[in-house]
Amino acid sequence: MCGIVAAFGRIDAKKCERMLARIQHRGPDDTGVLSADGVWLGHQRLSIIDVIGGHQPLADLGETTWIVGNGEIYNHERLTAVLPDEILQSKSDIEAALHTVMRGGPAAVAQLNGMFAIAMASTAGGGLVARDPMGVKPLYWIDDEDGALFASELRAFDVADRPRVTAFPPGYLWTTAAGMVRYADAVPVEVRPPRRAQQPLWDNVVLDEVREAVVAAVRRRMMSDVGVGVFLSGGLDSALVAAIAVREAQARGDMVPTFAVGTPGSADLVAARRVAEHIGSDHHEVIVMPEDIGEALDEAVSVIEHFDPALVRSSVPNLLLAREAAKKVKVVLTGEGADELFAGYGYVHEPEFADPDTLHAELVRSLEQLHGLNLQRCDRTTMFYGLEAREPFLDAALVRYALSLPPEWKQRVDGRPEKALLREAFTGWLPDDVLWRDKEQFGDGSGAGTVLRTLAAERVRETASVVAPEAVAHCWPLRSDEEVMYFEIWRRHFAGVRADATLQTFATAV
């Protein structure tokens, strides 16, 4: 939920107000500002938890410390259970973060289980900013002689400031007193490396553990005072999330809306329809034509602030889907993270990853890079329409458990498909043809990939595009006509800024 802006040091209030206005789409329900000597906190709210009482910035009773936050703290009830009732002024999960850090100091950020970017300020002059370990929620910043300036999206910053903006790293916190400090790793150290397999195949105990861990993660992410839906691509991961969510909701007498997007007759639409019929969800289809995809392309590149082909192909249908889903719900669950936990990508089954330790190291690496790739696409396309996406497979407990499993069990050997362990754990939950369906990239299964590749070939042929030298000098090498097309769009929106292929941060163009 929400978008934040924070500034410490020399404050330009007008600049901060402009920045907050540029991310109004992230929180269309409410706006809140704290402006004081040496600090400015701004908040655009998407009201999900404590809709009435959760206005931000939130303060303690004595108004000595203030907080703004983007995201959800899933263990907020456990955190507030140890607090005296009289100090709580709301049921907001962000207030739980406020008191946790006030009582435990900056290191207490590590107690927060969720997806978040928070900024705090005290009347004593102290300030704290932190981002969740996985980087599910975005945060960018500038740190210079005038002070520190933070915002949820790159677009929030003035054009003149953008070349100096970098991504705030996941798992770090910053304070006015100590600067930048790592407080957590995206992948906990204790699961590196995992245990080795004592037998070639798992047993029913393991299957039960896998299933229970995934179900618990979905249950935690259904925490909401407003409606929760599911993005259903028809692939395994989102189908499992949808099946679990429907069972959880039915136990309370509720229905879960599911949403699918694709061109007419596309594989994702067909599979999603099969899943929805099987699990009994309130299903909605967004059918898009090639011209709809072409028209949404420019906006999609701008929204995700990226031009990587795989991201753009999935972002266009994601954006069109979010636009329609936001008319019915404020929260959606998605399937991001399962491929990284259970080795779902085809390339990790190539000979170079045949060694179990090498495979595990690659899964860890891919998880640590998610914040600048699929999570960036997922957050931006949904929040552009005031819709919060939650990713159960990136639940901290599930990540720890899944990465503790022997990597041998995740290998595609003896004829078994990728993610066989996850599939078998949910036998009976989905139609067999969906449970064992071959993996397709979202942009390809929806039909958008084919449309965009064709469009790229036509545009390059018509314009005889030549890649500008600065494109290669300032970015990773552009690898295809499609990436050239996306880069040209991206450069129009973010002139003077470069994307660093390794760090996925933004830096000054050389």
Backbone hydrogen bonds, N-H to C=O, Kabsch-Sander energy under -0.5 kcal/mol:
donor,donor_aa,acceptor,acceptor_aa,energy
2,C,26,R,-1.1
3,G,44,Q,-1.9
5,V,42,G,-1.9
6,A,150,F,-1.9
7,A,40,W,-2.3
8,F,148,A,-2.5
9,G,38,G,-1.9
10,R,146,D,-3.3
11,I,9,G,-0.7
13,A,11,I,-0.7
16,C,12,D,-2.2
17,E,13,A,-2.4
18,R,14,K,-2.1
19,M,15,K,-2.5
20,L,16,C,-2.4
21,A,17,E,-2.0
22,R,18,R,-1.5
23,I,19,M,-0.6
23,I,20,L,-1.0
24,Q,21,A,-1.4
26,R,23,I,-1.5
27,G,24,Q,-1.2
29,D,45,R,-2.1
30,D,27,G,-0.7
30,D,45,R,-0.9
32,G,43,H,-2.4
34,L,41,L,-2.9
36,A,39,V,-2.5
39,V,36,A,-1.7
40,W,7,A,-2.1
41,L,34,L,-2.7
42,G,5,V,-3.1
43,H,32,G,-2.5
44,Q,3,G,-2.8
45,R,27,G,-0.6
45,R,30,D,-3.0
45,R,43,H,-0.5
47,S,45,R,-0.6
48,I,46,L,-0.6
54,G,50,D,-1.7
58,L,67,I,-2.2
60,D,65,T,-1.4
63,E,60,D,-1.8
66,W,121,A,-3.1
67,I,58,L,-2.1
68,V,119,A,-2.2
70,N,117,A,-2.3
71,G,1,M,-1.1
72,E,115,M,-2.3
74,Y,72,E,-0.7
74,Y,113,N,-1.9
75,N,113,N,-0.9
76,H,73,I,-1.4
79,L,75,N,-2.0
80,T,76,H,-2.4
81,A,77,E,-1.3
82,V,79,L,-0.7
83,L,80,T,-1.7
87,I,84,P,-1.6
88,L,85,D,-1.3
96,A,92,S,-1.0
97,A,93,D,-1.3
98,L,94,I,-2.1
99,H,95,E,-2.3
100,T,96,A,-2.1
101,V,97,A,-2.2
102,M,98,L,-2.2
103,R,99,H,-2.3
104,G,100,T,-2.1
105,G,101,V,-2.3
108,A,105,G,-2.1
109,V,106,P,-2.0
110,A,107,A,-1.6
111,Q,108,A,-2.1
112,L,109,V,-1.9
113,N,111,Q,-0.5
114,G,112,L,-0.8
115,M,72,E,-1.7
116,F,114,G,-0.5
117,A,70,N,-1.8
118,I,130,A,-2.2
119,A,68,V,-2.5
120,M,128,L,-3.5
121,A,66,W,-2.0
122,S,126,G,-2.4
123,T,64,T,-2.7
125,G,122,S,-1.8
128,L,120,M,-2.3
129,V,174,W,-2.5
130,A,118,I,-2.2
131,R,172,Y,-1.8
132,D,116,F,-2.6
135,G,132,D,-1.0
140,Y,151,A,-2.9
141,W,166,T,-2.6
142,I,149,L,-2.3
144,D,147,G,-2.6
147,G,144,D,-1.5
148,A,8,F,-2.1
149,L,142,I,-2.5
150,F,6,A,-3.3
151,A,140,Y,-2.1
152,S,4,I,-1.5
156,A,153,E,-1.1
157,F,154,L,-1.5
161,D,158,D,-1.2
162,R,158,D,-1.3
164,R,161,D,-2.1
165,V,162,R,-1.7
166,T,141,W,-2.2
168,F,139,L,-2.5
171,G,131,R,-0.9
171,G,132,D,-0.8
172,Y,169,P,-1.1
173,L,181,V,-3.0
174,W,129,V,-3.2
175,T,179,G,-1.7
176,T,127,G,-1.7
179,G,175,T,-2.3
181,V,173,L,-3.0
183,Y,171,G,-2.7
184,A,171,G,-1.8
191,V,188,P,-1.7
192,R,189,V,-2.0
195,R,404,S,-1.0
207,L,203,D,-2.0
208,D,204,N,-2.4
209,E,205,V,-2.1
210,V,206,V,-2.7
211,R,207,L,-2.4
212,E,208,D,-2.7
213,A,209,E,-2.3
214,V,210,V,-2.1
215,V,211,R,-2.6
216,A,212,E,-2.4
217,A,213,A,-1.6
218,V,214,V,-2.2
219,R,215,V,-2.6
220,R,216,A,-2.2
221,R,217,A,-1.4
222,M,218,V,-0.5
222,M,219,R,-1.2
223,M,220,R,-1.2
225,D,48,I,-1.9
229,G,331,V,-3.0
230,V,257,P,-1.8
231,F,333,L,-2.5
232,L,230,V,-0.7
232,L,259,F,-2.9
233,S,231,F,-0.7
239,A,235,G,-1.7
240,L,236,L,-2.5
241,V,237,D,-2.0
242,A,238,S,-2.5
243,A,239,A,-2.5
244,I,240,L,-2.4
245,A,241,V,-2.6
246,V,242,A,-2.5
247,R,243,A,-1.8
248,E,244,I,-2.5
249,A,245,A,-2.5
250,Q,246,V,-2.9
251,A,247,R,-1.5
252,R,249,A,-1.4
253,G,250,Q,-1.1
254,D,249,A,-2.8
258,T,282,D,-1.8
259,F,230,V,-2.3
260,A,284,H,-2.3
262,G,286,V,-1.9
263,T,446,S,-2.7
266,S,263,T,-2.4
268,D,445,G,-2.4
270,V,266,S,-2.1
271,A,267,A,-2.5
272,A,268,D,-2.9
273,R,269,L,-2.1
274,R,270,V,-1.8
275,V,271,A,-2.3
276,A,272,A,-2.8
277,E,273,R,-2.2
278,H,274,R,-1.8
279,I,275,V,-2.7
280,G,276,A,-1.9
281,S,276,A,-1.3
282,D,256,V,-2.4
283,H,281,S,-1.2
284,H,258,T,-2.1
286,V,260,A,-2.8
287,I,285,E,-0.6
288,V,262,G,-2.0
288,V,286,V,-0.6
292,D,289,M,-0.9
293,I,289,M,-1.7
294,G,290,P,-2.3
295,E,291,E,-2.2
296,A,292,D,-1.6
297,L,293,I,-0.8
297,L,294,G,-0.6
298,D,294,G,-0.5
300,A,296,A,-2.5
301,V,297,L,-2.3
302,S,298,D,-1.9
303,V,299,E,-2.9
304,I,300,A,-2.5
305,E,301,V,-1.0
306,H,301,V,-1.1
312,V,308,D,-2.6
313,R,309,P,-2.8
314,S,310,A,-1.4
315,S,311,L,-2.1
316,V,312,V,-2.1
318,N,314,S,-1.8
319,L,315,S,-3.0
320,L,316,V,-2.0
321,L,317,P,-2.4
322,A,318,N,-2.8
323,R,319,L,-2.0
324,E,320,L,-1.1
325,A,321,L,-2.7
326,A,322,A,-2.4
327,K,324,E,-1.3
328,K,325,A,-2.1
329,V,325,A,-2.3
330,K,227,G,-1.2
331,V,227,G,-1.1
332,V,388,E,-2.8
333,L,229,G,-2.1
334,T,390,R,-2.4
338,A,335,G,-1.4
341,L,337,G,-1.7
342,F,338,A,-2.7
343,A,339,D,-0.8
344,G,339,D,-2.0
345,Y,339,D,-0.5
348,V,345,Y,-1.0
349,H,346,G,-1.8
350,E,347,Y,-1.5
353,F,350,E,-2.2
354,A,351,P,-2.0
359,L,355,D,-2.4
360,H,356,P,-2.6
361,A,357,D,-2.4
362,E,358,T,-1.9
363,L,359,L,-2.2
364,V,360,H,-2.4
365,R,361,A,-2.4
366,S,362,E,-2.6
367,L,363,L,-2.0
368,E,364,V,-2.2
369,Q,365,R,-1.1
370,L,366,S,-0.5
370,L,367,L,-1.0
372,G,369,Q,-1.4
373,L,370,L,-1.7
375,L,370,L,-1.9
376,Q,370,L,-0.7
377,R,373,L,-2.1
378,C,374,N,-2.7
379,D,375,L,-2.6
380,R,376,Q,-2.3
381,T,377,R,-2.1
382,T,378,C,-1.3
383,M,379,D,-2.8
384,F,380,R,-1.6
385,Y,382,T,-1.7
386,G,383,M,-1.7
387,L,382,T,-1.5
388,E,330,K,-2.9
390,R,332,V,-2.4
394,L,391,E,-1.9
395,D,392,P,-2.0
399,V,395,D,-2.8
400,R,396,A,-2.2
401,Y,397,A,-2.3
402,A,398,L,-3.1
403,L,399,V,-2.2
404,S,400,R,-0.6
404,S,401,Y,-1.1
405,L,401,Y,-0.6
405,L,402,A,-0.9
409,W,406,P,-1.5
410,K,407,P,-1.5
411,Q,408,E,-1.1
413,V,411,Q,-1.4
416,R,413,V,-2.1
419,K,342,F,-0.7
420,A,417,P,-1.0
423,R,419,K,-2.5
424,E,420,A,-2.8
425,A,421,L,-1.7
426,F,422,L,-0.8
426,F,423,R,-1.1
427,T,424,E,-1.6
429,W,426,F,-2.2
430,L,426,F,-0.5
434,V,431,P,-1.3
435,L,431,P,-3.0
436,W,432,D,-2.1
437,R,434,V,-1.5
444,D,441,Q,-0.7
445,G,441,Q,-3.0
446,S,442,F,-2.0
447,G,444,D,-1.0
449,G,443,G,-3.6
451,V,447,G,-1.5
452,L,448,A,-2.7
453,R,449,G,-2.4
454,T,450,T,-1.9
455,L,451,V,-2.3
456,A,452,L,-2.5
457,A,453,R,-2.0
458,E,454,T,-2.0
459,R,455,L,-2.5
460,V,456,A,-2.5
461,R,457,A,-1.9
462,E,458,E,-2.5
463,T,459,R,-2.5
464,A,460,V,-1.6
465,S,460,V,-0.8
471,A,468,A,-1.7
472,V,468,A,-0.9
473,A,469,P,-2.3
474,H,470,E,-2.3
475,C,471,A,-0.7
484,V,480,S,-2.1
485,M,481,D,-2.2
486,Y,482,E,-2.1
487,F,483,E,-2.7
488,E,484,V,-2.3
489,I,485,M,-1.5
490,W,486,Y,-2.7
491,R,487,F,-3.0
492,R,488,E,-1.3
493,H,489,I,-1.3
494,F,490,W,-2.2
497,V,494,F,-1.7
498,R,507,A,-1.3
500,D,498,R,-0.5
500,D,505,T,-2.0
501,A,499,A,-0.6
504,Q,500,D,-2.2
507,A,498,R,-1.1
509,A,496,G,-1.0
